[in-house]
Amino acid sequence: MKKNMFKWNVIALVGLVIGFSSCGEEVIPEKEELAKEVNVEDTVLLDMPELDPDMAYSVPTPNELFAVIRETGVLYDGTILNSPENIEKYSSKKIQALNFGVYFTDLAFASSFSENASILSFFGTIKVLSDDLGISNALDAAIYEKVEANLENDDADSLLFLSNDTYFQAYSYLEENERGSTLALIVLGGWIESLYIMTNLGEYEEGSNLIARIGEQKLTVGNLMGFMMKYQDDSNVAEVMEELADIEQLFWSFEEKEGDDVTTAQEGDVYVLSGGSTIMVSAEQYEELKELVAALRKEIIEGEL
Amino acid sequence: MKRLFTNLFLVALVIAPSALLSQNCRNIVKYCGHAKRDGFLRNGQSLSGAFAQGDTAEITFVVYKDMEYRISLCSPTHDELDGKFEFKIVEKITKPYWDEKKVSEVEEVAKLDENGDDMYDDFGDIIYEEVATIKTIKTRRYKKQDVVRYDNKKDEDAQEFIFISDKTRKLTIKVLIPLPEGGEESQGLEAETYACVGLLIEHQPGPTTGFSR
């Protein structure tokens, strides 16, 4: 598509230059030809949209994402997650908040795949970090006991509920206590970890469900930046937003393929939204994303950011 | 100086209640009715805020493919608003269109005489002339356009919207905060004209086979 556009731009430019250079010399006869149609491919590269300061931007939770990822048929891999032992490396509030998001995402991943052995360990790590961040009041005091009880009963649904509710409680507490910048760092750390997990669950396979889910994160990155924008006066938030710039830019290069017309149908008391475009990811884009995410995630979990 | 203080006091009188309310509205969404019994989990994309009655609030959020969502609104500070919210779910859809550009191309063609035959110079070579051709190049381009996916006014003012989607998509909810009884004129710019509103988003894995519940 770019090649075609380049070609026509050159023609237009040459035409324009000749047109101008001939001014005052001789009159060139003109003739109108039949409209010549040039179809470029049915893909689209839209400009990065401007964020609306009056709009409230929300970012999906890791629990939601992994419930969807589980359906792609990928297998759980605990070796790619952040080691709870790394917690000793996190001394600043900024790095603690980022890694709270990382560990919470690891917990959500383990909960979605009912990996009981990891669940307790991640809950423990989150509890320690919540003390460090001064948000332990937000969490249910008996959460640890509840988790243990549910693990004993092998109650996967309740564990998933507890994991989701812990995130919701921490999120609400920070919002209520005007600690939006801490929240922004948690959300960002969680999102980077989600991307890291997704890009390490399998190789690139064109059209696969996993690649589709990764491509769809293009929708989230805009909301994430919009959400963080509210807190960018905080230097920690501004710094990590800057670190995110290359990843954001890469997402905006993902093309959108035109799909079916959009429809909204009602089936009982549930509406079904269908149609619309699909986000495409090439093998090169996938590899670049994997590399960028791994580098940023390494800085976060090593406590170097 | 006295006038300055009076003015400051008046400004504070007007601003303070809304600012105070804005603070008190934080996390008000936790008081909204949660459909836990139906299997829904509270979603971190839920929001709380103080809104002027009669204003429209816009929130954009992302919904995942095959996940079931429930959206509802509540105002624990203004019970009388419950059941009266108007909201629309809007999606920015990528729409194709043809972009037309006129491009001038100059080419050399043989000059013809009145009989339509090629003309020659004194050396017997064909005489050429430059002809500018205007071509219309049509290029397929795309733009984002708002499409209303749901309007509760067209659904008997329903106060909850339950849906699933065949694709991950970004949606915007536009909520009209109802005016107090009697309309705008009935109240001055007081705290009562602001309401704490919670937008509760809940989710659960959607049905695995088909879209019926």
Interface residues (C-beta under 8 A of the other chain):
Chain A: M5 W8 I11 A12 V14 G15 L16 I18 G19 S22 E26 I28 P29 E30 K31 E32 E33 A35 K36 E37 V38 N39 V40 D42 V44 L46 P49 D52 D54 M55 A56 Y57 S58 V59 P60 T61 N63 E64 L65 A67 V68 E71 L160 F161 N164 D165 Y167 F168 Y171 S172 Y173 E175 E176 E178 R213 E216 L219 T220 G222 N223 G226 E256 E258 G259 V262 T264 E267 G268 D269 V270 Y271 V272 L273 S274 G275 G276 S277 T278
Chain B: Q23 R26 N27 V29 K30 L41 R42 N43 G44 Q45 S46 L47 S48 G49 A57 E58 I59 T60 F61 V62 V63 Y64 K65 D66 M67 E68 E91 I93 T94 P96 K101 V103 S104 E105 V106 E129 E130 V131 A132 T133 I134 K135 T136 I137 K138 T139 R140 R141 Y142 K144 V147 R149 Y150 F161 I162 F163 I164 S165 D166 K167 T168 R169 K170 T172 I201 H203 P205 F211 S212 R213
